[in-house]
């Protein structure tokens, strides 16, 4: 923040985004170590996530990543993308798990501005971002929407 109290930041503000504008968020690969680390953080040691043999008995080739691990990684990709969103807070998240992400899978994600609206506060706006996640075979594995409060830059 500068002496006048105005936020000085590089990146995209609410007013910089256009409805239907989209961006590639990049990619991530999930290893056994990633899945186990997430199990330790979240406390979810269900065997489909921690044991390849148990996962095979449930019809998977090998252990699967926690759905929330994918959501967390994609949310980080959203905030690290070249748009450098000037967000205040995530207000809601609506997410569908279409199919499992296996250990060793690589995902890519895309994000589109679905809608935006002003708020009562002149320095804030609300954006709904639609996100699609695909595996290395081009199959949609997750899809969702995040509603995000963003900083406005309409006085710049």
N, C-alpha and C positions, 0 to 999 in steps of 0.2 A: 504494500500500500504506500502511496506517495504522501507527501505533506498535506495535500488537499483531501486525503482520505479516499482517493480513487484507486481501485485495484489495478496494479500493473502486472500483467501476465501475458505470456505468449500462448496463443491457442485460440480456439473457437469459443465465442460467447453465444448465448441464446440467439441474439439478433443476427449472428453470422450463419446460422443454419437455415436451410431451405427444406420444406417438405419434399419427400421423395429423393433427396440427395442421399447417396450411399458411399460406403468406404469398405475396403478390405481391412480386416483387423489383424491379419497375419496368421501365424500357425503355431501350434504347440504339439509336442509329442509326449505321451504319458508312459512312464516306466513303472516297473514294480516298486522302485524306491519312492516315486511320487505318490503312488497309491498307498503304500505303507505309511508314509509321512502324514498323509491326510487322515488315515485311520487313527493314527496316534493323536492328532490334533482334535479330531471330532469324536473319538471314542467309538467309532463304528468298525468293529472287527468282524463283521459278518463274513463268513468264509468265502462267499462269492467274490469278495474283494481281496482276500488275503491268501487264498489257496487255489492253485491252478486245478488240482484234482477235484476239489469240491465244485469249482466253477464248471468243470466238464460234466459232472453229474447233473448239473442244472441246464446243460445244453450249450454252454459257451466253450469256445476253443481254449480259453485261458481266463485268468482272473479279469474282472471288469473294474473300471474306474468308478468311483462313487459319482452319482449324478451331480451332487453338489460340488465336487472337485471340478467338474467341467464348467459348471456355472461360475465358480470362483475364478477359474483361469480366464474364461471368456470376459468376465467383468474387468479383470486386470488388463486384458488385451484392449478392451474398450477405452480404458483410461490412458493407456500408453500409445494408442494409435496416433497417427500424424495430426489428427484434429486437435489433440491436447484439450479435450473438453474442459471448460471452466465450470465444473459442477459444484454445487453446494451439498447435495445429498441425493441418494437413491430413495425414492418415495414408495415404489412398489416394484415387484418383479412377478411376472407371469411366465411360467416355463413349462415346456413339454419335452419329455424324454422320448424320442422316437425309436431309438435303438441304442444298444450298449456300445460304449467305447471300451475296447479291450486294451490291456497292457500292450504297449508297442504301437498302438494306433497314433496316427497324426491327424490332427483336426485343423481345419481352416474355418474362419468365421467372417461373415459380412454383416454390416450394420446399415440400416436405412432409417432416416428420419420419417416416422409415420405421421406424427402430428406435433403441433406445438401451440401453446396458448400463453398469453400474458397472465400475470397474477395481480392481486390488489397492490402488491409492493412493486414500485417502479423499477427496483433494482434486481428483480427475479423473474424468471419465466419457467414454464414446465414443458418438457420435451418427452414424447414417447418415442423410444428407439426400438425398432424391430430387428432382431438378431437371428440369423440362421447359421447353423454349425454343420459342417460336412466332414466326413472322414476321408481318408486317402483314396477311397474308391469313388468319391463324389456322392455318397449317400448322405442324405440329411439325417443327422443323429440327434440333434436338439434344435429347438426353435423357441423363441421367447420374445418377450417385450419387457423393457425396463422403463419406468417412468422416473425421470430425473429432473430435479430442480437445478436450474442453471443461473449463473450470473448474467445480467444484461449489460450490454455495452452500447446502448442506444444514444448515449450522449457524447460518444467519442468523436 
